[in-house]
């Protein structure tokens, strides 16, 4: 099963970790640890998909792949 790619990085500006899902526009989360940011991003993903479905909006299929994986 293919799932959405999640970017996870530390933000000096926010002094914490940001997790975002490129395929789901504006879907991101914050945490004080990488684990917390990932946990919150998974909650945000579920909420994003539920909101799209309840409003009859399309849910994009997972497509994003970081450049590092496109070389192989």
PyMOL Python script that loads the backbone (N, CA, C, O; Angstrom):
from pymol import cmd

cmd.read_pdbstr("""\
ATOM      1  N   UNK A   1       0.833  -1.183   0.000  1.00  0.00           N
ATOM      2  CA  UNK A   1       0.000   0.000   0.000  1.00  0.00           C
ATOM      3  C   UNK A   1       0.876   1.245   0.000  1.00  0.00           C
ATOM      4  O   UNK A   1       1.835   1.346   0.765  1.00  0.00           O
ATOM      5  N   UNK A   2       0.544   2.158  -0.841  1.00  0.00           N
ATOM      6  CA  UNK A   2       1.280   3.411  -0.940  1.00  0.00           C
ATOM      7  C   UNK A   2       0.654   4.430   0.011  1.00  0.00           C
ATOM      8  O   UNK A   2      -0.569   4.540   0.089  1.00  0.00           O
ATOM      9  N   UNK A   3       1.490   5.170   0.731  1.00  0.00           N
ATOM     10  CA  UNK A   3       0.983   6.171   1.665  1.00  0.00           C
ATOM     11  C   UNK A   3       1.637   7.508   1.352  1.00  0.00           C
ATOM     12  O   UNK A   3       2.553   7.592   0.534  1.00  0.00           O
ATOM     13  N   UNK A   4       1.160   8.535   2.005  1.00  0.00           N
ATOM     14  CA  UNK A   4       1.677   9.881   1.785  1.00  0.00           C
ATOM     15  C   UNK A   4       3.061  10.050   2.412  1.00  0.00           C
ATOM     16  O   UNK A   4       3.320   9.590   3.524  1.00  0.00           O
ATOM     17  N   UNK A   5       3.937  10.718   1.672  1.00  0.00           N
ATOM     18  CA  UNK A   5       5.273  11.038   2.172  1.00  0.00           C
ATOM     19  C   UNK A   5       5.142  12.175   3.180  1.00  0.00           C
ATOM     20  O   UNK A   5       4.369  13.109   2.969  1.00  0.00           O
ATOM     21  N   UNK A   6       5.887  12.096   4.259  1.00  0.00           N
ATOM     22  CA  UNK A   6       5.872  13.141   5.289  1.00  0.00           C
ATOM     23  C   UNK A   6       7.280  13.707   5.436  1.00  0.00           C
ATOM     24  O   UNK A   6       8.232  12.977   5.714  1.00  0.00           O
ATOM     25  N   UNK A   7       7.396  15.025   5.246  1.00  0.00           N
ATOM     26  CA  UNK A   7       8.653  15.729   5.515  1.00  0.00           C
ATOM     27  C   UNK A   7       8.697  16.034   7.005  1.00  0.00           C
ATOM     28  O   UNK A   7       7.693  16.438   7.590  1.00  0.00           O
ATOM     29  N   UNK A   8       9.851  15.843   7.613  1.00  0.00           N
ATOM     30  CA  UNK A   8      10.012  16.132   9.032  1.00  0.00           C
ATOM     31  C   UNK A   8      11.337  16.871   9.206  1.00  0.00           C
ATOM     32  O   UNK A   8      12.392  16.367   8.822  1.00  0.00           O
ATOM     33  N   UNK A   9      11.275  18.062   9.785  1.00  0.00           N
ATOM     34  CA  UNK A   9      12.501  18.841   9.937  1.00  0.00           C
ATOM     35  C   UNK A   9      12.412  19.741  11.167  1.00  0.00           C
ATOM     36  O   UNK A   9      11.329  20.043  11.667  1.00  0.00           O
ATOM     37  N   UNK A  10      13.589  20.159  11.638  1.00  0.00           N
ATOM     38  CA  UNK A  10      13.655  21.066  12.782  1.00  0.00           C
ATOM     39  C   UNK A  10      13.594  22.499  12.286  1.00  0.00           C
ATOM     40  O   UNK A  10      14.260  22.850  11.312  1.00  0.00           O
ATOM     41  N   UNK A  11      12.803  23.324  12.946  1.00  0.00           N
ATOM     42  CA  UNK A  11      12.678  24.739  12.612  1.00  0.00           C
ATOM     43  C   UNK A  11      13.297  25.575  13.722  1.00  0.00           C
ATOM     44  O   UNK A  11      12.793  25.600  14.844  1.00  0.00           O
ATOM     45  N   UNK A  12      14.394  26.261  13.405  1.00  0.00           N
ATOM     46  CA  UNK A  12      15.012  27.160  14.382  1.00  0.00           C
ATOM     47  C   UNK A  12      14.045  28.278  14.755  1.00  0.00           C
ATOM     48  O   UNK A  12      13.957  28.678  15.916  1.00  0.00           O
ATOM     49  N   UNK A  13      13.327  28.771  13.763  1.00  0.00           N
ATOM     50  CA  UNK A  13      12.388  29.880  13.982  1.00  0.00           C
ATOM     51  C   UNK A  13      11.297  29.496  14.988  1.00  0.00           C
ATOM     52  O   UNK A  13      10.938  30.298  15.851  1.00  0.00           O
ATOM     53  N   UNK A  14      10.779  28.290  14.880  1.00  0.00           N
ATOM     54  CA  UNK A  14       9.705  27.837  15.763  1.00  0.00           C
ATOM     55  C   UNK A  14      10.213  27.049  16.970  1.00  0.00           C
ATOM     56  O   UNK A  14       9.445  26.712  17.871  1.00  0.00           O
ATOM     57  N   UNK A  15      11.510  26.761  16.977  1.00  0.00           N
ATOM     58  CA  UNK A  15      12.142  26.000  18.054  1.00  0.00           C
ATOM     59  C   UNK A  15      11.436  24.674  18.310  1.00  0.00           C
ATOM     60  O   UNK A  15      11.131  24.316  19.448  1.00  0.00           O
ATOM     61  N   UNK A  16      11.190  23.963  17.222  1.00  0.00           N
ATOM     62  CA  UNK A  16      10.551  22.657  17.311  1.00  0.00           C
ATOM     63  C   UNK A  16      10.529  21.998  15.951  1.00  0.00           C
ATOM     64  O   UNK A  16      11.121  22.498  14.995  1.00  0.00           O
ATOM     65  N   UNK A  17       9.854  20.892  15.872  1.00  0.00           N
ATOM     66  CA  UNK A  17       9.819  20.094  14.647  1.00  0.00           C
ATOM     67  C   UNK A  17       8.532  20.332  13.867  1.00  0.00           C
ATOM     68  O   UNK A  17       7.447  20.453  14.435  1.00  0.00           O
ATOM     69  N   UNK A  18       8.687  20.394  12.568  1.00  0.00           N
ATOM     70  CA  UNK A  18       7.567  20.560  11.652  1.00  0.00           C
ATOM     71  C   UNK A  18       7.466  19.288  10.817  1.00  0.00           C
ATOM     72  O   UNK A  18       8.470  18.760  10.339  1.00  0.00           O
ATOM     73  N   UNK A  19       6.246  18.809  10.651  1.00  0.00           N
ATOM     74  CA  UNK A  19       5.981  17.674   9.761  1.00  0.00           C
ATOM     75  C   UNK A  19       4.917  18.138   8.777  1.00  0.00           C
ATOM     76  O   UNK A  19       3.875  18.657   9.177  1.00  0.00           O
ATOM     77  N   UNK A  20       5.183  17.948   7.493  1.00  0.00           N
ATOM     78  CA  UNK A  20       4.171  18.318   6.507  1.00  0.00           C
ATOM     79  C   UNK A  20       4.017  17.219   5.457  1.00  0.00           C
ATOM     80  O   UNK A  20       4.916  16.409   5.232  1.00  0.00           O
ATOM     81  N   UNK A  21       2.851  17.223   4.829  1.00  0.00           N
ATOM     82  CA  UNK A  21       2.522  16.222   3.821  1.00  0.00           C
ATOM     83  C   UNK A  21       2.341  16.972   2.496  1.00  0.00           C
ATOM     84  O   UNK A  21       1.297  17.586   2.279  1.00  0.00           O
ATOM     85  N   UNK A  22       3.335  16.931   1.615  1.00  0.00           N
ATOM     86  CA  UNK A  22       3.290  17.715   0.387  1.00  0.00           C
ATOM     87  C   UNK A  22       2.072  17.458  -0.508  1.00  0.00           C
ATOM     88  O   UNK A  22       1.586  18.380  -1.163  1.00  0.00           O
ATOM     89  N   UNK A  23       1.583  16.238  -0.542  1.00  0.00           N
ATOM     90  CA  UNK A  23       0.437  15.924  -1.406  1.00  0.00           C
ATOM     91  C   UNK A  23      -0.875  16.513  -0.893  1.00  0.00           C
ATOM     92  O   UNK A  23      -1.827  16.648  -1.661  1.00  0.00           O
ATOM     93  N   UNK A  24      -0.941  16.862   0.382  1.00  0.00           N
ATOM     94  CA  UNK A  24      -2.162  17.418   0.968  1.00  0.00           C
ATOM     95  C   UNK A  24      -1.891  18.883   1.301  1.00  0.00           C
ATOM     96  O   UNK A  24      -1.270  19.200   2.316  1.00  0.00           O
ATOM     97  N   UNK A  25      -2.363  19.759   0.437  1.00  0.00           N
ATOM     98  CA  UNK A  25      -2.060  21.188   0.537  1.00  0.00           C
ATOM     99  C   UNK A  25      -2.360  21.732   1.935  1.00  0.00           C
ATOM    100  O   UNK A  25      -3.456  21.552   2.466  1.00  0.00           O
ATOM    101  N   UNK A  26      -1.377  22.392   2.511  1.00  0.00           N
ATOM    102  CA  UNK A  26      -1.460  23.041   3.826  1.00  0.00           C
ATOM    103  C   UNK A  26      -1.634  22.058   4.985  1.00  0.00           C
ATOM    104  O   UNK A  26      -2.086  22.456   6.058  1.00  0.00           O
ATOM    105  N   UNK A  27      -1.291  20.804   4.795  1.00  0.00           N
ATOM    106  CA  UNK A  27      -1.408  19.819   5.866  1.00  0.00           C
ATOM    107  C   UNK A  27      -0.052  19.709   6.559  1.00  0.00           C
ATOM    108  O   UNK A  27       0.898  19.154   6.007  1.00  0.00           O
ATOM    109  N   UNK A  28       0.024  20.248   7.780  1.00  0.00           N
ATOM    110  CA  UNK A  28       1.280  20.211   8.521  1.00  0.00           C
ATOM    111  C   UNK A  28       0.989  20.195  10.012  1.00  0.00           C
ATOM    112  O   UNK A  28      -0.141  20.419  10.444  1.00  0.00           O
ATOM    113  N   UNK A  29       2.028  19.926  10.787  1.00  0.00           N
ATOM    114  CA  UNK A  29       1.882  19.853  12.241  1.00  0.00           C
ATOM    115  C   UNK A  29       3.198  20.235  12.900  1.00  0.00           C
ATOM    116  O   UNK A  29       4.252  20.240  12.264  1.00  0.00           O
ATOM    117  N   UNK A  30       3.119  20.553  14.176  1.00  0.00           N
ATOM    118  CA  UNK A  30       4.272  20.975  14.969  1.00  0.00           C
ATOM    119  C   UNK A  30       4.402  20.071  16.191  1.00  0.00           C
ATOM    120  O   UNK A  30       3.406  19.578  16.721  1.00  0.00           O
ATOM    121  N   UNK A  31       5.635  19.863  16.627  1.00  0.00           N
ATOM    122  CA  UNK A  31       5.879  19.129  17.858  1.00  0.00           C
ATOM    123  C   UNK A  31       7.208  19.519  18.456  1.00  0.00           C
ATOM    124  O   UNK A  31       8.095  19.991  17.745  1.00  0.00           O
ATOM    125  N   UNK A  32       7.357  19.328  19.750  1.00  0.00           N
ATOM    126  CA  UNK A  32       8.629  19.653  20.396  1.00  0.00           C
ATOM    127  C   UNK A  32       9.670  18.561  20.164  1.00  0.00           C
ATOM    128  O   UNK A  32      10.863  18.779  20.374  1.00  0.00           O
ATOM    129  N   UNK A  33       9.212  17.377  19.726  1.00  0.00           N
ATOM    130  CA  UNK A  33      10.112  16.284  19.353  1.00  0.00           C
ATOM    131  C   UNK A  33       9.694  15.776  17.973  1.00  0.00           C
ATOM    132  O   UNK A  33       8.575  16.039  17.533  1.00  0.00           O
ATOM    133  N   UNK A  34      10.586  15.048  17.284  1.00  0.00           N
ATOM    134  CA  UNK A  34      10.195  14.491  15.985  1.00  0.00           C
ATOM    135  C   UNK A  34       8.995  13.549  16.105  1.00  0.00           C
ATOM    136  O   UNK A  34       8.112  13.543  15.247  1.00  0.00           O
ATOM    137  N   UNK A  35       8.974  12.764  17.165  1.00  0.00           N
ATOM    138  CA  UNK A  35       7.872  11.814  17.368  1.00  0.00           C
ATOM    139  C   UNK A  35       6.532  12.533  17.554  1.00  0.00           C
ATOM    140  O   UNK A  35       5.505  12.111  17.022  1.00  0.00           O
ATOM    141  N   UNK A  36       6.566  13.614  18.310  1.00  0.00           N
ATOM    142  CA  UNK A  36       5.340  14.381  18.538  1.00  0.00           C
ATOM    143  C   UNK A  36       4.852  15.030  17.246  1.00  0.00           C
ATOM    144  O   UNK A  36       3.654  15.025  16.959  1.00  0.00           O
ATOM    145  N   UNK A  37       5.779  15.588  16.466  1.00  0.00           N
ATOM    146  CA  UNK A  37       5.397  16.205  15.195  1.00  0.00           C
ATOM    147  C   UNK A  37       4.800  15.170  14.248  1.00  0.00           C
ATOM    148  O   UNK A  37       3.817  15.454  13.564  1.00  0.00           O
ATOM    149  N   UNK A  38       5.381  13.979  14.201  1.00  0.00           N
ATOM    150  CA  UNK A  38       4.856  12.918  13.340  1.00  0.00           C
ATOM    151  C   UNK A  38       3.462  12.486  13.802  1.00  0.00           C
ATOM    152  O   UNK A  38       2.556  12.323  12.985  1.00  0.00           O
ATOM    153  N   UNK A  39       3.299  12.306  15.098  1.00  0.00           N
ATOM    154  CA  UNK A  39       1.995  11.910  15.652  1.00  0.00           C
ATOM    155  C   UNK A  39       0.932  12.949  15.291  1.00  0.00           C
ATOM    156  O   UNK A  39      -0.175  12.591  14.891  1.00  0.00           O
ATOM    157  N   UNK A  40       1.260  14.212  15.430  1.00  0.00           N
ATOM    158  CA  UNK A  40       0.314  15.285  15.113  1.00  0.00           C
ATOM    159  C   UNK A  40       0.046  15.364  13.602  1.00  0.00           C
ATOM    160  O   UNK A  40      -1.070  15.676  13.185  1.00  0.00           O
ATOM    161  N   UNK A  41       1.061  15.082  12.792  1.00  0.00           N
ATOM    162  CA  UNK A  41       0.870  15.091  11.330  1.00  0.00           C
ATOM    163  C   UNK A  41      -0.089  13.982  10.903  1.00  0.00           C
ATOM    164  O   UNK A  41      -0.897  14.176   9.995  1.00  0.00           O
ATOM    165  N   UNK A  42      -0.002  12.834  11.547  1.00  0.00           N
ATOM    166  CA  UNK A  42      -0.922  11.741  11.218  1.00  0.00           C
ATOM    167  C   UNK A  42      -2.359  12.103  11.602  1.00  0.00           C
ATOM    168  O   UNK A  42      -3.298  11.734  10.896  1.00  0.00           O
ATOM    169  N   UNK A  43      -2.535  12.816  12.709  1.00  0.00           N
ATOM    170  CA  UNK A  43      -3.861  13.316  13.081  1.00  0.00           C
ATOM    171  C   UNK A  43      -4.353  14.325  12.047  1.00  0.00           C
ATOM    172  O   UNK A  43      -5.512  14.292  11.633  1.00  0.00           O
ATOM    173  N   UNK A  44      -3.453  15.226  11.635  1.00  0.00           N
ATOM    174  CA  UNK A  44      -3.813  16.246  10.647  1.00  0.00           C
ATOM    175  C   UNK A  44      -4.187  15.605   9.312  1.00  0.00           C
ATOM    176  O   UNK A  44      -5.108  16.061   8.635  1.00  0.00           O
ATOM    177  N   UNK A  45      -3.470  14.546   8.938  1.00  0.00           N
ATOM    178  CA  UNK A  45      -3.786  13.839   7.689  1.00  0.00           C
ATOM    179  C   UNK A  45      -5.198  13.273   7.744  1.00  0.00           C
ATOM    180  O   UNK A  45      -5.974  13.446   6.804  1.00  0.00           O
ATOM    181  N   UNK A  46      -5.529  12.606   8.826  1.00  0.00           N
ATOM    182  CA  UNK A  46      -6.885  12.032   8.963  1.00  0.00           C
ATOM    183  C   UNK A  46      -7.943  13.136   8.899  1.00  0.00           C
ATOM    184  O   UNK A  46      -8.959  12.984   8.220  1.00  0.00           O
ATOM    185  N   UNK A  47      -7.707  14.238   9.599  1.00  0.00           N
ATOM    186  CA  UNK A  47      -8.666  15.349   9.604  1.00  0.00           C
ATOM    187  C   UNK A  47      -8.786  15.973   8.215  1.00  0.00           C
ATOM    188  O   UNK A  47      -9.887  16.313   7.783  1.00  0.00           O
ATOM    189  N   UNK A  48      -7.662  16.125   7.513  1.00  0.00           N
ATOM    190  CA  UNK A  48      -7.658  16.709   6.171  1.00  0.00           C
ATOM    191  C   UNK A  48      -8.505  15.855   5.237  1.00  0.00           C
ATOM    192  O   UNK A  48      -9.354  16.371   4.511  1.00  0.00           O
ATOM    193  N   UNK A  49      -8.269  14.554   5.259  1.00  0.00           N
ATOM    194  CA  UNK A  49      -8.998  13.633   4.371  1.00  0.00           C
ATOM    195  C   UNK A  49     -10.481  13.596   4.727  1.00  0.00           C
ATOM    196  O   UNK A  49     -11.325  13.610   3.832  1.00  0.00           O
ATOM    197  N   UNK A  50     -10.811  13.550   6.008  1.00  0.00           N
ATOM    198  CA  UNK A  50     -12.216  13.548   6.430  1.00  0.00           C
ATOM    199  C   UNK A  50     -12.918  14.828   5.987  1.00  0.00           C
ATOM    200  O   UNK A  50     -14.048  14.777   5.501  1.00  0.00           O
ATOM    201  N   UNK A  51     -12.259  15.977   6.148  1.00  0.00           N
ATOM    202  CA  UNK A  51     -12.850  17.255   5.753  1.00  0.00           C
ATOM    203  C   UNK A  51     -13.070  17.314   4.241  1.00  0.00           C
ATOM    204  O   UNK A  51     -14.108  17.787   3.779  1.00  0.00           O
ATOM    205  N   UNK A  52     -12.098  16.837   3.480  1.00  0.00           N
ATOM    206  CA  UNK A  52     -12.242  16.842   2.021  1.00  0.00           C
ATOM    207  C   UNK A  52     -13.425  15.974   1.600  1.00  0.00           C
ATOM    208  O   UNK A  52     -14.248  16.385   0.783  1.00  0.00           O
ATOM    209  N   UNK A  53     -13.500  14.785   2.161  1.00  0.00           N
ATOM    210  CA  UNK A  53     -14.587  13.864   1.805  1.00  0.00           C
ATOM    211  C   UNK A  53     -15.951  14.423   2.199  1.00  0.00           C
ATOM    212  O   UNK A  53     -16.907  14.329   1.430  1.00  0.00           O
ATOM    213  N   UNK A  54     -16.043  15.001   3.390  1.00  0.00           N
ATOM    214  CA  UNK A  54     -17.338  15.521   3.842  1.00  0.00           C
ATOM    215  C   UNK A  54     -17.786  16.743   3.037  1.00  0.00           C
ATOM    216  O   UNK A  54     -18.971  17.076   3.021  1.00  0.00           O
ATOM    217  N   UNK A  55     -16.844  17.408   2.373  1.00  0.00           N
ATOM    218  CA  UNK A  55     -17.165  18.564   1.535  1.00  0.00           C
ATOM    219  C   UNK A  55     -17.132  18.231   0.048  1.00  0.00           C
ATOM    220  O   UNK A  55     -17.103  19.122  -0.801  1.00  0.00           O
ATOM    221  N   UNK A  56     -17.138  16.936  -0.254  1.00  0.00           N
ATOM    222  CA  UNK A  56     -17.122  16.457  -1.648  1.00  0.00           C
ATOM    223  C   UNK A  56     -15.963  17.032  -2.461  1.00  0.00           C
ATOM    224  O   UNK A  56     -16.114  17.349  -3.640  1.00  0.00           O
ATOM    225  N   UNK A  57     -14.819  17.159  -1.820  1.00  0.00           N
ATOM    226  CA  UNK A  57     -13.594  17.626  -2.480  1.00  0.00           C
ATOM    227  C   UNK A  57     -12.721  16.415  -2.790  1.00  0.00           C
ATOM    228  O   UNK A  57     -12.769  15.413  -2.076  1.00  0.00           O
ATOM    229  N   UNK A  58     -11.924  16.505  -3.853  1.00  0.00           N
ATOM    230  CA  UNK A  58     -11.060  15.366  -4.188  1.00  0.00           C
ATOM    231  C   UNK A  58      -9.930  15.175  -3.181  1.00  0.00           C
ATOM    232  O   UNK A  58      -9.390  16.137  -2.635  1.00  0.00           O
ATOM    233  N   UNK A  59      -9.591  13.926  -2.953  1.00  0.00           N
ATOM    234  CA  UNK A  59      -8.452  13.575  -2.108  1.00  0.00           C
ATOM    235  C   UNK A  59      -7.371  13.070  -3.059  1.00  0.00           C
ATOM    236  O   UNK A  59      -7.537  12.020  -3.681  1.00  0.00           O
ATOM    237  N   UNK A  60      -6.271  13.803  -3.179  1.00  0.00           N
ATOM    238  CA  UNK A  60      -5.231  13.390  -4.123  1.00  0.00           C
ATOM    239  C   UNK A  60      -4.563  12.078  -3.719  1.00  0.00           C
ATOM    240  O   UNK A  60      -4.375  11.793  -2.536  1.00  0.00           O
ATOM    241  N   UNK A  61      -4.217  11.300  -4.717  1.00  0.00           N
ATOM    242  CA  UNK A  61      -3.469  10.064  -4.461  1.00  0.00           C
ATOM    243  C   UNK A  61      -2.041  10.439  -4.076  1.00  0.00           C
ATOM    244  O   UNK A  61      -1.534  11.466  -4.527  1.00  0.00           O
ATOM    245  N   UNK A  62      -1.387   9.629  -3.255  1.00  0.00           N
ATOM    246  CA  UNK A  62       0.012   9.902  -2.915  1.00  0.00           C
ATOM    247  C   UNK A  62       0.886   9.880  -4.169  1.00  0.00           C
ATOM    248  O   UNK A  62       0.881   8.902  -4.917  1.00  0.00           O
ATOM    249  N   UNK A  63       1.631  10.950  -4.393  1.00  0.00           N
ATOM    250  CA  UNK A  63       2.499  11.021  -5.571  1.00  0.00           C
ATOM    251  C   UNK A  63       3.880  11.564  -5.264  1.00  0.00           C
ATOM    252  O   UNK A  63       4.843  11.217  -5.949  1.00  0.00           O
ATOM    253  N   UNK A  64       4.000  12.410  -4.248  1.00  0.00           N
ATOM    254  CA  UNK A  64       5.263  13.087  -3.955  1.00  0.00           C
ATOM    255  C   UNK A  64       6.357  12.089  -3.629  1.00  0.00           C
ATOM    256  O   UNK A  64       6.168  11.170  -2.832  1.00  0.00           O
ATOM    257  N   UNK A  65       7.511  12.288  -4.262  1.00  0.00           N
ATOM    258  CA  UNK A  65       8.711  11.517  -3.937  1.00  0.00           C
ATOM    259  C   UNK A  65       9.886  12.473  -3.898  1.00  0.00           C
ATOM    260  O   UNK A  65      10.111  13.195  -4.869  1.00  0.00           O
ATOM    261  N   UNK A  66      10.645  12.505  -2.810  1.00  0.00           N
ATOM    262  CA  UNK A  66      11.807  13.376  -2.740  1.00  0.00           C
ATOM    263  C   UNK A  66      12.793  13.052  -3.865  1.00  0.00           C
ATOM    264  O   UNK A  66      12.864  11.915  -4.333  1.00  0.00           O
ATOM    265  N   UNK A  67      13.529  14.033  -4.277  1.00  0.00           N
ATOM    266  CA  UNK A  67      14.475  13.881  -5.383  1.00  0.00           C
ATOM    267  C   UNK A  67      15.460  12.731  -5.145  1.00  0.00           C
ATOM    268  O   UNK A  67      15.850  12.051  -6.093  1.00  0.00           O
ATOM    269  N   UNK A  68      15.856  12.513  -3.918  1.00  0.00           N
ATOM    270  CA  UNK A  68      16.832  11.464  -3.622  1.00  0.00           C
ATOM    271  C   UNK A  68      16.336  10.087  -4.070  1.00  0.00           C
ATOM    272  O   UNK A  68      17.137   9.237  -4.461  1.00  0.00           O
ATOM    273  N   UNK A  69      15.017   9.862  -4.014  1.00  0.00           N
ATOM    274  CA  UNK A  69      14.453   8.572  -4.414  1.00  0.00           C
ATOM    275  C   UNK A  69      14.195   8.497  -5.919  1.00  0.00           C
ATOM    276  O   UNK A  69      13.988   7.410  -6.457  1.00  0.00           O
ATOM    277  N   UNK A  70      14.205   9.619  -6.585  1.00  0.00           N
ATOM    278  CA  UNK A  70      13.943   9.640  -8.018  1.00  0.00           C
ATOM    279  C   UNK A  70      15.190   9.321  -8.837  1.00  0.00           C
ATOM    280  O   UNK A  70      15.089   9.064 -10.036  1.00  0.00           O
ATOM    281  N   UNK A  71      16.341   9.334  -8.217  1.00  0.00           N
ATOM    282  CA  UNK A  71      17.608   9.049  -8.906  1.00  0.00           C
ATOM    283  C   UNK A  71      17.720   7.574  -9.245  1.00  0.00           C
ATOM    284  O   UNK A  71      18.204   7.209 -10.316  1.00  0.00           O
ATOM    285  N   UNK A  72      17.276   6.735  -8.338  1.00  0.00           N
ATOM    286  CA  UNK A  72      17.422   5.273  -8.518  1.00  0.00           C
ATOM    287  C   UNK A  72      16.541   4.734  -9.611  1.00  0.00           C
ATOM    288  O   UNK A  72      16.554   3.532  -9.877  1.00  0.00           O
TER     289      UNK A  72
END
""", "prot")
cmd.dss("prot")
cmd.show_as("cartoon", "prot")
cmd.util.cbc("prot")
cmd.orient("prot")
